[in-house]
Amino acid sequence: MSANASGLFSRVAQALALRRNVAMLLVMLILVGTGEKLFQRFLPLYLTKLGAGALVVGLYGFMENALGALYALPGGTLTDRLGHRTSLLLFAVLNLVGYAVLAIPFWPAVLVAITLSMAWSQLSLPATFSLVAEQLPKGKRVMGLAVQAIIRRVPMALGPVVGGMVFAAYGIVAGMPRVLLAAAALTLLAVFLQMRLARPEKIKAYEPLHPLQLWRTFRPELRRLLVSDILIRFCEQIPNAFVILWVVDRAKRTDLEFGWLTAIEMAAAASLYIPVALWADARARQAPGGENVVALATERKPFVIATFCFFTAFPVILYFAAGWRGLVAAFIVRGLKEFGEPSRKATIVDLAAEGVKARTVGLYYMIRDVTVAFAALGGGWLWAINPALNLWTAFAFGIAGTLIYAMSSARTPP
């Protein structure tokens, strides 16, 4: 590589907040994530083809959120205790076991399988946050999380399209073993690369903390964000498992068209990350109070409010969507909800106490997702009454969450 090319690569890596172990994390996010997304958004439809009703689909949504919540704190604890590299490999192995169970064409087996097949994405969340916090300064964390978010959207865009093609060709029941085999191959490749290329890390001293002790380390600003975030996720999760049913059954679109709508959503999200991260990090570096975490949270607040507004708008726009163009517009808005997500995540990391950042992220997500799991379960009940009631109830929760966060005020930093 020439000196000019090497210098350009170094500048790009610095601008995008890339370090070697962060880069290896991104590789795992692409490979394991693509495997998961080949089938994940089709699972509600798969359940119905196996004979499950609307309440079982709602139970699936409940389990998806509840398990994510229950896995978050153990994921953070294992990360703080074992280190990022070892914990990520362990979580990937659990995924492989889940894929084997998911191949059984029996809807109760599907519900059992998701307890394992979603292990990597849920258990690894605290690890991905804390790795960014550990390796990057506060003024580059939004960029680090934004690049991570872009990489996460590659599988979200690619996986459903490829999965949709397989299911269109073979049917969702016959096609499921094929996509699961591909998912397992991608996960094995990710494990191999992580073992060969990631640098060993120095594991810090581990201080055991009871969850209540950990909760006491939460700043008031972090607690207020958590309350609003819970309400916003009610808005998201009440209709989430039923979006594919709205598109396929009510709007009369195909599985493949739903895959393309998902790709459009992810493209809209990906287009925002870098410019918004540059903007948010620039504001953070210029914040009065410098590195004060409360000042940083205040500077990032407008970005978080904007993302809450897009969450709120999606169910209403989906309800009024008429034809293909209307659905495209709805899914673009669904993608734009990522506008302030890296800023929200950076705020959580910044406000977390030193030495317990992975566990703080884990406890935050455990509290949020345990609560929000009941929204997904209630979503099945609302859908059974009337699909429109499902969407309008979600909208009401979005309005509440956005207003509460917008009206809350941070303490004046010293």
PANU-615223 format. One record per residue (C-alpha): x, y, z. Coordinates in nm, 2 decimals. Layout:
% PANU-615223
+--------+--------+--------+
!     xx !     yy !     zz !
+--------+--------+--------+
!      X !      Y !      Z !
...
+--------+--------+--------+
% end
This chain:
% PANU-615223
+--------+--------+--------+
!     xx !     yy !     zz !
+--------+--------+--------+
!   0.00 !   0.00 !   0.00 !
!   0.14 !   0.34 !  -0.09 !
!   0.20 !   0.61 !   0.17 !
!  -0.08 !   0.82 !   0.03 !
!  -0.32 !   0.53 !   0.03 !
!  -0.21 !   0.44 !   0.38 !
!  -0.26 !   0.79 !   0.50 !
!  -0.60 !   0.81 !   0.34 !
!  -0.70 !   0.48 !   0.51 !
!  -0.58 !   0.61 !   0.84 !
!  -0.77 !   0.93 !   0.81 !
!  -1.09 !   0.75 !   0.71 !
!  -1.05 !   0.51 !   1.00 !
!  -1.00 !   0.80 !   1.24 !
!  -1.30 !   0.99 !   1.11 !
!  -1.52 !   0.68 !   1.14 !
!  -1.39 !   0.60 !   1.49 !
!  -1.25 !   0.26 !   1.38 !
!  -1.01 !   0.05 !   1.59 !
!  -0.91 !  -0.31 !   1.52 !
!  -1.13 !  -0.48 !   1.78 !
!  -1.42 !  -0.24 !   1.69 !
!  -1.37 !  -0.33 !   1.32 !
!  -1.38 !  -0.70 !   1.41 !
!  -1.70 !  -0.64 !   1.60 !
!  -1.84 !  -0.48 !   1.28 !
!  -1.75 !  -0.79 !   1.08 !
!  -1.94 !  -1.01 !   1.33 !
!  -2.24 !  -0.77 !   1.32 !
!  -2.25 !  -0.81 !   0.94 !
!  -2.21 !  -1.19 !   0.93 !
!  -2.42 !  -1.30 !   1.23 !
!  -2.67 !  -1.03 !   1.17 !
!  -2.73 !  -1.12 !   0.81 !
!  -2.79 !  -1.48 !   0.92 !
!  -3.05 !  -1.37 !   1.17 !
!  -3.23 !  -1.13 !   0.94 !
!  -3.27 !  -1.40 !   0.66 !
!  -3.57 !  -1.53 !   0.86 !
!  -3.64 !  -1.31 !   1.16 !
!  -3.90 !  -1.07 !   1.01 !
!  -4.08 !  -1.36 !   0.85 !
!  -4.13 !  -1.55 !   1.18 !
!  -4.48 !  -1.41 !   1.25 !
!  -4.59 !  -1.53 !   0.90 !
!  -4.41 !  -1.86 !   0.95 !
!  -4.60 !  -1.91 !   1.28 !
!  -4.93 !  -1.86 !   1.11 !
!  -4.84 !  -2.11 !   0.83 !
!  -4.76 !  -2.36 !   1.10 !
!  -5.11 !  -2.31 !   1.25 !
!  -5.06 !  -2.05 !   1.51 !
!  -5.32 !  -1.78 !   1.56 !
!  -5.29 !  -1.40 !   1.63 !
!  -5.25 !  -1.45 !   2.01 !
!  -4.95 !  -1.68 !   1.95 !
!  -4.80 !  -1.42 !   1.72 !
!  -4.85 !  -1.17 !   2.00 !
!  -4.69 !  -1.42 !   2.24 !
!  -4.39 !  -1.44 !   2.00 !
!  -4.36 !  -1.06 !   2.01 !
!  -4.39 !  -1.07 !   2.39 !
!  -4.11 !  -1.34 !   2.41 !
!  -3.89 !  -1.15 !   2.17 !
!  -3.90 !  -0.85 !   2.40 !
!  -3.90 !  -1.03 !   2.73 !
!  -3.60 !  -1.25 !   2.63 !
!  -3.41 !  -0.95 !   2.50 !
!  -3.48 !  -0.78 !   2.84 !
!  -3.38 !  -1.09 !   3.04 !
!  -3.06 !  -1.14 !   2.84 !
!  -2.94 !  -0.78 !   2.86 !
!  -2.81 !  -0.78 !   3.22 !
!  -2.65 !  -1.13 !   3.20 !
!  -2.49 !  -1.01 !   2.87 !
!  -2.35 !  -0.71 !   3.04 !
!  -2.23 !  -0.91 !   3.34 !
!  -2.06 !  -1.17 !   3.13 !
!  -1.89 !  -0.89 !   2.92 !
!  -1.76 !  -0.72 !   3.23 !
!  -1.64 !  -1.05 !   3.37 !
!  -1.51 !  -1.24 !   3.06 !
!  -1.42 !  -0.95 !   2.82 !
!  -1.57 !  -0.86 !   2.49 !
!  -1.40 !  -1.12 !   2.27 !
!  -1.49 !  -1.43 !   2.47 !
!  -1.84 !  -1.33 !   2.55 !
!  -1.92 !  -1.25 !   2.18 !
!  -1.80 !  -1.60 !   2.08 !
!  -2.01 !  -1.77 !   2.35 !
!  -2.32 !  -1.58 !   2.24 !
!  -2.26 !  -1.69 !   1.87 !
!  -2.25 !  -2.05 !   1.97 !
!  -2.59 !  -2.02 !   2.14 !
!  -2.73 !  -1.89 !   1.81 !
!  -2.62 !  -2.20 !   1.63 !
!  -2.81 !  -2.42 !   1.87 !
!  -3.12 !  -2.21 !   1.82 !
!  -3.10 !  -2.25 !   1.44 !
!  -3.10 !  -2.63 !   1.48 !
!  -3.42 !  -2.62 !   1.69 !
!  -3.59 !  -2.36 !   1.47 !
!  -3.56 !  -2.60 !   1.17 !
!  -3.83 !  -2.82 !   1.33 !
!  -4.16 !  -2.72 !   1.15 !
!  -4.38 !  -2.71 !   1.47 !
!  -4.49 !  -2.37 !   1.61 !
!  -4.42 !  -2.46 !   1.98 !
!  -4.06 !  -2.55 !   1.87 !
!  -4.03 !  -2.21 !   1.71 !
!  -4.12 !  -2.04 !   2.04 !
!  -3.85 !  -2.26 !   2.21 !
!  -3.60 !  -2.19 !   1.94 !
!  -3.61 !  -1.81 !   1.97 !
!  -3.48 !  -1.83 !   2.32 !
!  -3.15 !  -1.94 !   2.16 !
!  -3.16 !  -1.81 !   1.81 !
!  -3.17 !  -1.45 !   1.93 !
!  -2.90 !  -1.49 !   2.19 !
!  -2.62 !  -1.32 !   2.00 !
!  -2.81 !  -1.00 !   1.91 !
!  -2.95 !  -0.96 !   2.26 !
!  -2.67 !  -1.08 !   2.48 !
!  -2.41 !  -0.89 !   2.28 !
!  -2.58 !  -0.55 !   2.30 !
!  -2.41 !  -0.44 !   2.62 !
!  -2.08 !  -0.56 !   2.48 !
!  -2.11 !  -0.36 !   2.16 !
!  -2.19 !  -0.04 !   2.36 !
!  -1.92 !  -0.08 !   2.62 !
!  -1.65 !  -0.16 !   2.36 !
!  -1.72 !   0.17 !   2.19 !
!  -1.71 !   0.35 !   2.53 !
!  -1.39 !   0.18 !   2.62 !
!  -1.20 !   0.25 !   2.30 !
!  -1.33 !   0.59 !   2.19 !
!  -1.34 !   0.94 !   2.36 !
!  -1.67 !   1.10 !   2.44 !
!  -1.65 !   1.33 !   2.14 !
!  -1.63 !   1.03 !   1.90 !
!  -1.89 !   0.80 !   2.06 !
!  -2.19 !   0.90 !   1.85 !
!  -1.98 !   0.84 !   1.54 !
!  -1.87 !   0.50 !   1.68 !
!  -2.22 !   0.40 !   1.75 !
!  -2.34 !   0.54 !   1.42 !
!  -2.10 !   0.33 !   1.22 !
!  -2.21 !   0.03 !   1.42 !
!  -2.57 !   0.12 !   1.34 !
!  -2.49 !   0.14 !   0.97 !
!  -2.33 !  -0.20 !   0.98 !
!  -2.63 !  -0.34 !   1.16 !
!  -2.86 !  -0.21 !   0.89 !
!  -2.66 !  -0.39 !   0.62 !
!  -2.80 !  -0.73 !   0.74 !
!  -3.14 !  -0.57 !   0.81 !
!  -3.16 !  -0.46 !   0.44 !
!  -2.99 !  -0.76 !   0.28 !
!  -3.13 !  -1.04 !   0.49 !
!  -3.50 !  -0.99 !   0.43 !
!  -3.45 !  -0.95 !   0.05 !
!  -3.25 !  -1.27 !   0.02 !
!  -3.48 !  -1.45 !   0.26 !
!  -3.79 !  -1.32 !   0.07 !
!  -3.64 !  -1.46 !  -0.25 !
!  -3.59 !  -1.80 !  -0.09 !
!  -3.94 !  -1.81 !   0.06 !
!  -4.09 !  -1.69 !  -0.27 !
!  -3.92 !  -1.98 !  -0.45 !
!  -3.98 !  -2.26 !  -0.20 !
!  -4.26 !  -2.13 !   0.03 !
!  -4.20 !  -2.02 !   0.39 !
!  -4.22 !  -2.37 !   0.55 !
!  -4.00 !  -2.55 !   0.29 !
!  -3.76 !  -2.25 !   0.26 !
!  -3.69 !  -2.21 !   0.64 !
!  -3.44 !  -2.50 !   0.66 !
!  -3.25 !  -2.35 !   0.37 !
!  -3.21 !  -2.00 !   0.52 !
!  -3.12 !  -2.15 !   0.86 !
!  -2.84 !  -2.35 !   0.70 !
!  -2.71 !  -2.03 !   0.54 !
!  -2.74 !  -1.84 !   0.88 !
!  -2.54 !  -2.11 !   1.05 !
!  -2.26 !  -2.09 !   0.79 !
!  -2.24 !  -1.71 !   0.83 !
!  -2.22 !  -1.75 !   1.21 !
!  -1.94 !  -2.01 !   1.19 !
!  -1.74 !  -1.78 !   0.96 !
!  -1.78 !  -1.49 !   1.20 !
!  -1.66 !  -1.71 !   1.49 !
!  -1.35 !  -1.82 !   1.29 !
!  -1.26 !  -1.46 !   1.19 !
!  -1.30 !  -1.34 !   1.55 !
!  -1.08 !  -1.61 !   1.69 !
!  -0.81 !  -1.55 !   1.43 !
!  -0.80 !  -1.18 !   1.39 !
!  -0.93 !  -1.00 !   1.70 !
!  -0.66 !  -0.88 !   1.94 !
!  -0.65 !  -1.02 !   2.30 !
!  -0.78 !  -0.77 !   2.55 !
!  -0.69 !  -0.69 !   2.91 !
!  -0.98 !  -0.77 !   3.13 !
!  -1.04 !  -0.52 !   3.40 !
!  -1.10 !  -0.61 !   3.76 !
!  -1.46 !  -0.71 !   3.81 !
!  -1.66 !  -0.57 !   4.10 !
!  -1.98 !  -0.76 !   4.18 !
!  -2.29 !  -0.54 !   4.22 !
!  -2.65 !  -0.64 !   4.30 !
!  -2.90 !  -0.50 !   4.05 !
!  -3.04 !  -0.27 !   4.31 !
!  -2.69 !  -0.14 !   4.38 !
!  -2.64 !  -0.09 !   4.01 !
!  -2.97 !   0.10 !   3.98 !
!  -2.85 !   0.34 !   4.24 !
!  -2.56 !   0.44 !   4.01 !
!  -2.81 !   0.56 !   3.75 !
!  -2.81 !   0.94 !   3.72 !
!  -3.15 !   1.12 !   3.73 !
!  -3.10 !   1.21 !   3.36 !
!  -3.06 !   0.85 !   3.27 !
!  -3.37 !   0.75 !   3.46 !
!  -3.58 !   1.01 !   3.28 !
!  -3.46 !   0.89 !   2.95 !
!  -3.55 !   0.54 !   3.04 !
!  -3.91 !   0.64 !   3.12 !
!  -3.96 !   0.81 !   2.79 !
!  -3.78 !   0.53 !   2.60 !
!  -4.02 !   0.28 !   2.75 !
!  -4.32 !   0.47 !   2.62 !
!  -4.17 !   0.51 !   2.28 !
!  -4.10 !   0.14 !   2.26 !
!  -4.46 !   0.07 !   2.34 !
!  -4.54 !   0.27 !   2.03 !
!  -4.29 !   0.06 !   1.83 !
!  -4.37 !  -0.29 !   1.97 !
!  -4.75 !  -0.28 !   1.98 !
!  -4.77 !  -0.32 !   1.60 !
!  -4.42 !  -0.45 !   1.53 !
!  -4.49 !  -0.82 !   1.49 !
!  -4.80 !  -0.74 !   1.28 !
!  -4.65 !  -0.50 !   1.03 !
!  -4.58 !  -0.79 !   0.79 !
!  -4.94 !  -0.91 !   0.83 !
!  -5.06 !  -0.56 !   0.75 !
!  -4.84 !  -0.55 !   0.44 !
!  -4.91 !  -0.90 !   0.31 !
!  -5.26 !  -0.97 !   0.42 !
!  -5.43 !  -0.63 !   0.42 !
!  -5.22 !  -0.44 !   0.16 !
!  -5.20 !  -0.76 !  -0.06 !
!  -4.83 !  -0.74 !  -0.11 !
!  -4.59 !  -1.04 !  -0.15 !
!  -4.32 !  -1.16 !   0.08 !
!  -4.06 !  -1.03 !  -0.16 !
!  -4.22 !  -0.69 !  -0.17 !
!  -4.21 !  -0.68 !   0.21 !
!  -3.84 !  -0.76 !   0.19 !
!  -3.79 !  -0.47 !  -0.04 !
!  -3.98 !  -0.24 !   0.19 !
!  -3.75 !  -0.35 !   0.47 !
!  -3.45 !  -0.27 !   0.25 !
!  -3.59 !   0.08 !   0.18 !
!  -3.63 !   0.13 !   0.55 !
!  -3.27 !   0.03 !   0.62 !
!  -3.14 !   0.25 !   0.33 !
!  -3.33 !   0.55 !   0.48 !
!  -3.17 !   0.48 !   0.82 !
!  -2.82 !   0.43 !   0.68 !
!  -2.83 !   0.76 !   0.49 !
!  -2.86 !   0.95 !   0.81 !
!  -2.60 !   0.80 !   1.04 !
!  -2.27 !   0.96 !   0.92 !
!  -2.39 !   1.32 !   0.87 !
!  -2.60 !   1.32 !   1.18 !
!  -2.32 !   1.17 !   1.39 !
!  -2.07 !   1.43 !   1.26 !
!  -2.33 !   1.70 !   1.36 !
!  -2.40 !   1.55 !   1.70 !
!  -2.03 !   1.49 !   1.79 !
!  -1.95 !   1.85 !   1.68 !
!  -2.22 !   1.98 !   1.92 !
!  -2.09 !   1.76 !   2.20 !
!  -1.74 !   1.88 !   2.16 !
!  -1.86 !   2.24 !   2.18 !
!  -2.09 !   2.18 !   2.47 !
!  -2.06 !   2.43 !   2.77 !
!  -1.90 !   2.23 !   3.04 !
!  -1.67 !   2.03 !   2.81 !
!  -1.66 !   1.67 !   2.90 !
!  -1.94 !   1.70 !   3.17 !
!  -2.18 !   1.42 !   3.09 !
!  -2.49 !   1.61 !   3.18 !
!  -2.39 !   1.89 !   2.94 !
!  -2.33 !   1.63 !   2.67 !
!  -2.67 !   1.48 !   2.73 !
!  -2.83 !   1.82 !   2.69 !
!  -2.66 !   1.88 !   2.36 !
!  -2.78 !   1.54 !   2.23 !
!  -3.14 !   1.58 !   2.35 !
!  -3.28 !   1.75 !   2.02 !
!  -3.15 !   1.45 !   1.82 !
!  -3.33 !   1.21 !   2.06 !
!  -3.65 !   1.41 !   2.04 !
!  -3.64 !   1.40 !   1.66 !
!  -3.60 !   1.02 !   1.66 !
!  -3.90 !   0.98 !   1.90 !
!  -4.11 !   1.19 !   1.66 !
!  -4.04 !   0.95 !   1.38 !
!  -4.12 !   0.65 !   1.60 !
!  -4.46 !   0.81 !   1.67 !
!  -4.54 !   0.90 !   1.31 !
!  -4.49 !   0.55 !   1.16 !
!  -4.81 !   0.37 !   1.28 !
!  -5.03 !   0.65 !   1.16 !
!  -4.86 !   0.68 !   0.82 !
!  -4.89 !   0.30 !   0.78 !
!  -5.26 !   0.32 !   0.85 !
!  -5.32 !   0.58 !   0.58 !
!  -5.08 !   0.42 !   0.33 !
!  -5.26 !   0.36 !   0.00 !
!  -5.08 !   0.15 !  -0.26 !
!  -4.71 !   0.08 !  -0.31 !
!  -4.60 !   0.45 !  -0.29 !
!  -4.78 !   0.50 !   0.04 !
!  -4.61 !   0.19 !   0.19 !
!  -4.27 !   0.31 !   0.06 !
!  -4.33 !   0.65 !   0.24 !
!  -4.43 !   0.47 !   0.56 !
!  -4.12 !   0.26 !   0.56 !
!  -3.90 !   0.56 !   0.48 !
!  -4.04 !   0.72 !   0.79 !
!  -3.97 !   0.40 !   0.98 !
!  -3.61 !   0.42 !   0.87 !
!  -3.58 !   0.79 !   0.97 !
!  -3.66 !   0.69 !   1.33 !
!  -3.29 !   0.61 !   1.35 !
!  -3.20 !   0.98 !   1.32 !
!  -3.11 !   1.02 !   1.69 !
!  -3.06 !   0.66 !   1.80 !
!  -2.68 !   0.68 !   1.81 !
!  -2.72 !   0.99 !   2.02 !
!  -2.96 !   0.82 !   2.26 !
!  -2.71 !   0.53 !   2.29 !
!  -2.42 !   0.76 !   2.34 !
!  -2.62 !   0.94 !   2.61 !
!  -2.67 !   0.61 !   2.80 !
!  -2.30 !   0.52 !   2.77 !
!  -2.19 !   0.87 !   2.89 !
!  -2.43 !   0.88 !   3.19 !
!  -2.33 !   0.52 !   3.30 !
!  -2.08 !   0.51 !   3.58 !
!  -1.72 !   0.41 !   3.51 !
!  -1.64 !   0.04 !   3.55 !
!  -2.00 !  -0.08 !   3.52 !
!  -2.09 !   0.05 !   3.17 !
!  -2.18 !  -0.29 !   3.02 !
!  -2.39 !  -0.38 !   3.32 !
!  -2.56 !  -0.04 !   3.32 !
!  -2.65 !  -0.08 !   2.95 !
!  -2.77 !  -0.43 !   3.04 !
!  -2.99 !  -0.32 !   3.33 !
!  -3.13 !  -0.02 !   3.13 !
!  -3.24 !  -0.26 !   2.85 !
!  -3.36 !  -0.52 !   3.09 !
!  -3.60 !  -0.27 !   3.27 !
!  -3.71 !  -0.12 !   2.93 !
!  -3.77 !  -0.45 !   2.75 !
!  -3.93 !  -0.64 !   3.03 !
!  -4.19 !  -0.36 !   3.05 !
!  -4.22 !  -0.32 !   2.68 !
!  -4.27 !  -0.70 !   2.63 !
!  -4.63 !  -0.65 !   2.76 !
!  -4.69 !  -0.40 !   2.48 !
!  -4.61 !  -0.68 !   2.22 !
!  -4.84 !  -0.92 !   2.41 !
!  -5.12 !  -0.65 !   2.42 !
!  -5.06 !  -0.58 !   2.05 !
!  -5.19 !  -0.93 !   1.98 !
!  -5.50 !  -0.87 !   2.18 !
!  -5.56 !  -0.53 !   2.00 !
!  -5.50 !  -0.68 !   1.66 !
!  -5.75 !  -0.95 !   1.73 !
!  -6.01 !  -0.68 !   1.81 !
!  -5.92 !  -0.45 !   1.52 !
!  -5.59 !  -0.39 !   1.34 !
!  -5.66 !  -0.02 !   1.33 !
!  -5.70 !  -0.01 !   1.71 !
!  -5.35 !  -0.16 !   1.73 !
!  -5.19 !   0.12 !   1.52 !
!  -5.38 !   0.41 !   1.69 !
!  -5.29 !   0.28 !   2.04 !
!  -4.93 !   0.27 !   1.94 !
!  -4.95 !   0.63 !   1.82 !
!  -5.09 !   0.75 !   2.15 !
!  -4.80 !   0.59 !   2.34 !
!  -4.56 !   0.77 !   2.10 !
!  -4.71 !   1.11 !   2.17 !
!  -4.68 !   1.05 !   2.55 !
!  -4.32 !   0.94 !   2.54 !
!  -4.21 !   1.23 !   2.31 !
!  -4.38 !   1.49 !   2.52 !
!  -4.25 !   1.36 !   2.85 !
!  -3.89 !   1.36 !   2.72 !
!  -3.92 !   1.70 !   2.55 !
!  -4.06 !   1.86 !   2.87 !
!  -3.80 !   1.71 !   3.10 !
!  -3.50 !   1.93 !   3.19 !
!  -3.15 !   1.83 !   3.28 !
!  -2.98 !   1.97 !   3.58 !
!  -2.75 !   2.26 !   3.52 !
!  -2.40 !   2.12 !   3.50 !
!  -2.15 !   2.26 !   3.76 !
+--------+--------+--------+
% end
